[in-house]
Structures are given as structure tokens and as C-alpha cells.
Amino acid sequence: MENKHKFDLEERTTEFAKRVVRLCTSLSKNSINNRLSGQAVGSAGSVGANYREANDSLGKKDLIMRMKISRKEAKEAMHWLDLIEEANPELKSRMQEIKQESLELKNILSAIISKIEGKATITNVK
């Protein structure tokens, strides 16, 4: 049985960004969707880009900073996906899975950050 989620976070974050790109290219073209799409694609792509940079960090402080930026971008992507859903209510069912993936990525990044920082519990998970 194939696992639903990839455990290679570089691949998983890239696939997330690709899903957002595919979603946004399927939206009707209007001023609202165009603006929301640009923002969503940018933040979704930044999740993986910053995670990859963290993997080549210059030290612990650089690693933590880049991981936090990646987490911040995942949170931002959730914001834009919520707004895309608001502007396109017919996509509500399609949006649930991609929004869930954004939340899961944010939570994974939070857990990694907590571990690196030596914290016993995960904070700011929501």
C-alpha cells in the first residue's frame, strides 16, 4: 500500500507548489483571481525554496531563520488559498485537500524548528 504523503520534504513542498500552480491556472481570469493567484503561487513556491535553502544553511542560526521563513510562507499560502476559496465557492471541495496540505507542511516545519531550537513542545501550531 502506497503512503499518501511523501516523506522527502523537498519533493513534498515542490509538489505542493505545483498543485497551487495547477489550481490557479484553472481559475477564471478576472482581476480578483489574477491577484490572488499571483500571491498564492508566490507563497506556495517560497515554502519549498526556503526549505531547500535551509538544507544548505551556513549554520544553526541560518537554518532556523530559513525554516521559519518557510513556515511563514506556508501560513501565507493558507491565507491566499482561503481567499481563492472565498472568491470561487464552487471550488470548496477541491480546496480542502490543498489547504490541508498547507497546514500539514506548516506543522511539520514547526516541529522541525522546535526540535532544532531544543524546545520540548511545539508552539504556534495553529
QUIBELZI-V384605 format. One record per run of one state. SS is the DSSP state (alpha for helix, beta for strand, coil for the rest). FROM is the first residue (numbers start at 1). TO is the last residue. If there is no record, write none. Layout:
ss:SS from:FROM to:TO
ss:SS from:FROM to:TO
//
This chain:
ss:coil from:1 to:8
ss:alpha from:9 to:26
ss:coil from:27 to:30
ss:alpha from:31 to:55
ss:coil from:56 to:59
ss:alpha from:60 to:87
ss:coil from:88 to:88
ss:alpha from:89 to:117
ss:coil from:118 to:126
//
